Structure formats: C-alpha cells, structure tokens
Amino acid sequence: MKEISRYLQNEIRARSLKEGENETGIPSVMAYRFTTEKIRMPRMETPYLYLVLDGALRLYTPSGILDYMEGQYSISKIDTPLSGTVLTFSEKQDFLAISVAFTVNDVITTVLDLDSDLTDKIMRDEPDSQMAYAADHAVLASVSRLFSEMNRTVPSEFLRKNIMREVLYYILCGSCGKQFLQSIVNIGQADEIYEANSWIKENFRDSFTVESLAEQRNMSVSLFHQKFKSAVGMGPLQCQKRLRLTEARRLMLDDKRNVTEASLEVGYESLSQFIRDYKKMFGSAPKEDIKNIRRRLKK
C-alpha cells in the first residue's frame, strides 16, 4: 500500500498545486493541498471518495470523531462535514488528498450489475471482514490506475469509466459499503433536498423554520419534512441541532472554548438547554465528554 500511496503522491506533486482545490486533468478527480490546520472538505452535490495521500485528517461528524491516515479514505454522505482538521502534516509541511466524484446513476448502475447475494450481504452488513479489509486496500490501487491509464500514449475514456466502476465495486465491498449504499438510496429518492441540507450546514447557527425552507422549494411543510427525513434520516431542525452540538464539541476540544462560549457560538441562547441536548446526544455532559475524549486520544 505504501508503494501505491507514494506513486499517487508523486503524481499529484508533479502538478503545480495551489492552496486548496486543484484540477488533475482527469475528469471527476480533484487534488487538494493545504498548509493550514483547518481545511474545507469538498462541496459536491454528488457522492465522492476522499482519499488521504500525505498527512492525517480528523473529521468531526454527528456519528463521532473519525481519523484518516495516509492511504485511508472517507465516503461522502448527505451529512458530510464542511471542514476537517489536519492532525499531522507531511514531511513537506502540507496535507495532500484527492477526491473522486461519482454520479448517483454511476453508483446505481454498478449496484444493479452486482450479484444479488452480494448486494444482500452488503445491506445486511455481512461481508467477510478480511474481504472488506482487502477491498479497502483495492480502492487505493484502483484510484492509482486512473492516473496510470491517463499516462498512456493513448489515454482511454473507455478504460477510465470502467476503472471508475472498479473503484465503486471495491468501495461497496469495503468497510463503508453498507453506509454508502444506504446514502445513495436516500439521495436518489430526494435530489432536491441536497440544496436545503447544504443551506442548513452553512447556516445552522441561525434560527429558521421548516415552513420557510418548504416555502422556498414550493412544497407543503408535510411533504418537505417527509422528503427531508427520508433523505437525511432526521428532520431539518434535528439536523440543525446535531450540527450545532457537533461543532460545539469541536470548539471545546480543538479551540479550548468553555461550555458557555461554545454554546453561544453555535447559536444556543439557553446554556441549560445546550447541556441537556448535548448529554442526550453524546451520553454525558460537555465537560465530562471532552475530558473522556482527551483521555482516549492520548492512548
């Protein structure tokens, strides 16, 4: 895996990289270089793979704190965070990653071509653990082939498309397969909800009503709420609450904000309400939770 990772690093560094997002010359593939600790994650309305090439990344999600080292990848969902934190920089004092974007149709077409028993195993979260581990490593190898094929004397769009399907196959067979497949099913049912969810991500600190969001999209409140919950797995206001609490957790852990400062910064007007919501979501009060996280991270 190290050899493949080094190959991709060299391929990306051979380009003139600016800070942030960079074209690679390969359709649907972008490169990212950052020298700052806090970085923005890609803003895409399609599913994407985010592969760490050099350095280490931490993402704060409502599901928990997820760390990604060199050669590891995350898969976007509708609740993918807008930003991440670089844990360690490369020897060149930067952080390097690439994204590979897919259309929903790409994923659905690939899923339809899978053996039915394999799809059932993925949805039941039953793939063999060794197979999932091997598939995660194969994702990296397949992505590297996107670059090697483009370096041929006669670059082939036909081969690129088939390698993209190969990447998708290994993602579906890997450790994120079930989560990825479920998110695609939800997104496919509610494309128009993406815009509303993106707006909430950007404005979760501010107050809003479900009525106003529904009106902007010419939907009844009940229909909008139903579609949103079907796609995201929760209602708009619950989504806002989870984003607020997750960001508050990050502020206390990374930026050393105290409980009051964090609650105010994410939009809470009542400290007692913030503590109640926080304990309900994370299982313990803010101070205790942050103390436990720091203890675990030191191990």
C-alpha positions as CSV (number, residue, x, y, z in Angstrom):
1,M,0.0,0.0,0.0
2,K,2.9,2.4,0.8
3,E,4.2,1.9,-2.7
4,I,0.9,2.8,-4.3
5,S,0.4,5.8,-2.0
6,R,3.9,7.1,-2.9
7,Y,3.0,6.7,-6.6
8,L,-0.1,8.9,-6.1
9,Q,1.8,11.4,-4.1
10,N,4.4,11.8,-6.9
11,E,1.6,12.0,-9.5
12,I,-0.1,14.8,-7.6
13,R,3.1,16.7,-6.6
14,A,4.3,16.7,-10.2
15,R,1.5,19.2,-10.8
16,S,1.7,22.9,-9.9
17,L,-0.5,22.8,-6.8
18,K,-2.1,25.9,-5.3
19,E,-3.6,26.0,-1.8
20,G,-6.9,24.2,-1.7
21,E,-8.6,22.6,-4.7
22,N,-6.7,21.7,-7.9
23,E,-7.6,20.2,-11.3
24,T,-5.8,16.9,-12.1
25,G,-6.6,16.6,-15.8
26,I,-8.7,13.5,-15.0
27,P,-12.5,14.0,-15.2
28,S,-14.1,13.8,-11.7
29,V,-10.8,13.7,-9.9
30,M,-9.6,16.7,-7.9
31,A,-6.4,17.2,-5.8
32,Y,-6.2,19.1,-2.5
33,R,-3.2,20.7,-0.9
34,F,-3.4,22.5,2.5
35,T,-0.8,24.1,4.8
36,T,-3.4,25.2,7.4
37,E,-4.7,23.0,10.2
38,K,-8.4,23.6,9.5
39,I,-9.4,22.7,5.9
40,R,-12.6,22.8,3.9
41,M,-14.0,19.5,2.7
42,P,-15.2,19.3,-1.0
43,R,-18.6,20.9,-1.7
44,M,-20.2,18.5,-4.1
45,E,-23.8,17.6,-4.8
46,T,-22.8,14.1,-5.8
47,P,-21.2,11.2,-3.9
48,Y,-17.4,11.3,-3.6
49,L,-14.5,9.4,-2.2
50,Y,-11.9,11.5,-0.3
51,L,-8.5,9.8,-0.1
52,V,-5.7,10.9,2.2
53,L,-2.4,10.8,0.4
54,D,0.1,12.6,2.8
55,G,-0.6,13.6,6.4
56,A,-3.5,12.7,8.7
57,L,-7.1,14.1,8.8
58,R,-9.7,14.3,11.6
59,L,-13.4,14.7,10.7
60,Y,-16.0,15.7,13.3
61,T,-19.3,14.1,12.5
62,P,-22.6,13.6,14.4
63,S,-21.6,9.9,14.5
64,G,-18.3,10.6,16.2
65,I,-14.7,11.7,15.6
66,L,-13.1,9.9,12.7
67,D,-9.4,9.9,11.9
68,Y,-7.9,9.0,8.5
69,M,-4.2,8.3,7.9
70,E,-2.2,8.0,4.6
71,G,-3.9,5.6,2.2
72,Q,-7.3,5.7,4.0
73,Y,-10.5,7.2,2.6
74,S,-13.8,8.6,3.6
75,I,-17.1,8.3,1.7
76,S,-19.3,11.3,1.5
77,K,-22.9,11.2,2.8
78,I,-25.5,13.8,2.9
79,D,-24.2,14.9,6.3
80,T,-20.5,15.0,5.5
81,P,-18.9,17.9,7.5
82,L,-17.9,21.0,5.7
83,S,-14.5,21.1,7.3
84,G,-11.8,18.9,8.8
85,T,-8.7,19.2,11.0
86,V,-5.2,18.2,9.9
87,L,-3.7,16.1,12.7
88,T,-0.3,15.7,11.1
89,F,1.4,17.3,8.1
90,S,3.7,15.6,5.6
91,E,7.5,15.9,5.6
92,K,6.9,18.8,3.1
93,Q,4.7,20.5,5.8
94,D,1.5,20.2,3.9
95,F,-1.6,17.9,3.7
96,L,-2.4,16.1,0.5
97,A,-5.6,14.4,-0.6
98,I,-7.6,13.6,-3.7
99,S,-11.4,13.2,-4.3
100,V,-13.1,11.0,-6.9
101,A,-16.7,12.1,-7.6
102,F,-19.4,9.8,-8.8
103,T,-22.9,10.4,-10.1
104,V,-25.8,8.7,-8.4
105,N,-26.5,7.0,-11.7
106,D,-22.9,5.6,-11.7
107,V,-23.4,4.0,-8.3
108,I,-26.9,2.6,-9.1
109,T,-25.8,1.2,-12.4
110,T,-22.8,-0.6,-10.6
111,V,-25.1,-1.9,-7.9
112,L,-27.6,-3.3,-10.4
113,D,-24.7,-5.2,-12.0
114,L,-23.6,-6.8,-8.7
115,D,-24.6,-10.4,-7.9
116,S,-27.9,-10.2,-5.9
117,D,-26.4,-12.2,-3.0
118,L,-23.5,-9.7,-2.7
119,T,-25.9,-6.7,-2.6
120,D,-27.9,-8.5,0.1
121,K,-24.8,-9.2,2.2
122,I,-23.7,-5.5,1.9
123,M,-27.1,-4.3,3.1
124,R,-27.1,-6.8,6.0
125,D,-23.5,-5.7,6.8
126,E,-22.3,-9.2,6.4
127,P,-19.3,-9.2,4.1
128,D,-16.3,-11.1,5.4
129,S,-14.0,-8.8,7.5
130,Q,-11.0,-10.0,5.6
131,M,-12.7,-9.3,2.3
132,A,-13.7,-5.8,3.4
133,Y,-10.1,-5.1,4.5
134,A,-8.8,-6.3,1.1
135,A,-11.4,-4.2,-0.7
136,D,-10.4,-1.1,1.2
137,H,-6.8,-1.6,0.0
138,A,-8.0,-2.3,-3.5
139,V,-9.7,1.1,-3.6
140,L,-6.3,2.8,-3.4
141,A,-4.9,0.6,-6.1
142,S,-7.8,1.2,-8.4
143,V,-7.6,5.0,-7.9
144,S,-3.9,4.8,-8.8
145,R,-4.9,3.1,-12.1
146,L,-6.9,6.2,-13.1
147,F,-3.6,8.1,-13.2
148,S,-1.5,5.3,-14.8
149,E,-4.1,4.9,-17.6
150,M,-4.1,8.7,-18.3
151,N,-0.3,8.5,-18.7
152,R,-0.6,6.0,-21.6
153,T,0.3,7.1,-25.1
154,V,-3.4,6.8,-26.0
155,P,-5.4,7.8,-22.9
156,S,-8.7,6.0,-22.9
157,E,-12.0,7.4,-21.7
158,F,-13.5,3.9,-22.1
159,L,-10.9,2.5,-19.6
160,R,-11.3,5.4,-17.2
161,K,-15.1,4.8,-17.0
162,N,-14.5,1.1,-16.3
163,I,-11.9,1.8,-13.7
164,M,-14.4,4.2,-12.0
165,R,-16.8,1.3,-11.8
166,E,-14.0,-0.8,-10.4
167,V,-13.4,1.8,-7.7
168,L,-17.1,1.8,-6.9
169,Y,-17.2,-2.0,-6.7
170,Y,-14.4,-2.1,-4.1
171,I,-16.0,0.8,-2.1
172,L,-19.2,-1.2,-1.9
173,C,-17.3,-4.4,-0.8
174,G,-15.3,-2.4,1.7
175,S,-15.9,-1.3,5.3
176,C,-18.1,1.7,4.2
177,G,-20.2,-0.3,1.7
178,K,-23.4,-0.5,3.6
179,Q,-23.3,3.1,4.7
180,F,-22.5,4.2,1.2
181,L,-25.3,2.1,-0.4
182,Q,-27.9,3.4,2.1
183,S,-26.9,7.0,1.5
184,I,-27.2,6.5,-2.3
185,V,-30.7,5.0,-2.0
186,N,-31.7,8.0,0.2
187,I,-30.1,10.6,-2.1
188,G,-31.7,9.0,-5.2
189,Q,-35.1,9.5,-3.7
190,A,-34.6,13.2,-2.8
191,D,-32.2,15.0,-5.1
192,E,-33.9,18.4,-4.3
193,I,-33.2,18.0,-0.6
194,Y,-29.5,18.4,-1.2
195,E,-29.8,22.2,-1.6
196,A,-31.8,22.5,1.6
197,N,-29.4,20.4,3.6
198,S,-26.4,22.3,2.3
199,W,-28.1,25.6,3.3
200,I,-28.6,24.2,6.9
201,K,-24.9,23.2,7.0
202,E,-23.9,26.7,6.2
203,N,-26.5,28.4,8.5
204,F,-27.0,26.1,11.4
205,R,-26.1,28.8,13.9
206,D,-29.1,30.9,12.8
207,S,-32.7,30.3,13.6
208,F,-35.0,29.2,10.8
209,T,-38.4,27.5,10.4
210,V,-39.3,24.4,8.5
211,E,-42.1,26.5,6.9
212,S,-39.6,28.9,5.4
213,L,-37.5,26.1,3.9
214,A,-40.6,24.4,2.5
215,E,-41.9,27.6,1.0
216,Q,-38.5,28.3,-0.8
217,R,-38.9,25.0,-2.5
218,N,-42.6,25.3,-3.3
219,M,-43.6,22.3,-1.1
220,S,-46.0,21.9,1.7
221,V,-44.5,21.6,5.1
222,S,-45.5,18.0,5.5
223,L,-44.1,17.0,2.1
224,F,-40.8,18.8,2.6
225,H,-40.4,17.3,6.1
226,Q,-41.2,13.8,4.8
227,K,-38.7,14.1,1.9
228,F,-36.0,15.6,4.1
229,K,-36.4,12.9,6.7
230,S,-36.3,10.2,4.1
231,A,-33.1,11.5,2.6
232,V,-31.2,12.6,5.7
233,G,-32.7,10.3,8.3
234,M,-34.0,13.1,10.5
235,G,-36.0,16.3,10.3
236,P,-34.5,19.7,9.4
237,L,-34.5,21.0,13.0
238,Q,-33.0,17.8,14.4
239,C,-30.3,18.1,11.7
240,Q,-29.6,21.7,12.8
241,K,-29.3,20.5,16.4
242,R,-26.8,17.7,15.6
243,L,-24.7,20.2,13.5
244,R,-24.7,22.7,16.4
245,L,-23.7,20.1,19.0
246,T,-21.0,18.5,16.8
247,E,-19.5,21.9,16.1
248,A,-19.7,22.8,19.9
249,R,-17.8,19.6,20.7
250,R,-15.1,20.5,18.2
251,L,-14.8,24.0,19.6
252,M,-14.3,22.7,23.1
253,L,-11.9,20.0,22.0
254,D,-9.8,21.9,19.4
255,D,-10.2,25.5,20.2
256,K,-10.4,25.1,24.0
257,R,-13.7,27.0,24.3
258,N,-15.5,26.6,27.6
259,V,-19.1,25.3,27.7
260,T,-20.7,28.7,27.7
261,E,-18.6,30.1,24.8
262,A,-19.2,27.0,22.7
263,S,-23.0,27.0,23.3
264,L,-23.3,30.7,22.3
265,E,-21.0,30.4,19.3
266,V,-23.2,27.6,17.7
267,G,-26.4,29.5,18.3
268,Y,-27.8,28.4,21.6
269,E,-29.5,31.1,23.7
270,S,-30.0,28.8,26.8
271,L,-27.0,27.2,28.4
272,S,-29.2,24.7,30.3
273,Q,-30.9,23.6,27.1
274,F,-27.5,23.2,25.4
275,I,-26.3,20.9,28.2
276,R,-29.5,18.9,28.1
277,D,-29.3,18.4,24.3
278,Y,-25.6,17.7,24.5
279,K,-26.0,15.0,27.1
280,K,-28.9,13.4,25.2
281,M,-26.8,13.2,22.0
282,F,-23.4,12.3,23.4
283,G,-24.3,10.5,26.5
284,S,-22.6,12.7,29.0
285,A,-22.4,16.4,30.0
286,P,-20.0,18.6,27.9
287,K,-17.1,18.9,30.4
288,E,-17.2,15.2,31.2
289,D,-17.4,14.2,27.5
290,I,-14.5,16.4,26.4
291,K,-12.4,15.1,29.3
292,N,-13.1,11.5,28.3
293,I,-12.3,12.2,24.6
294,R,-8.9,13.8,25.5
295,R,-8.1,10.8,27.7
296,R,-8.9,8.4,24.9
297,L,-7.0,10.4,22.3
298,K,-3.8,10.3,24.4
299,K,-3.8,6.5,24.4
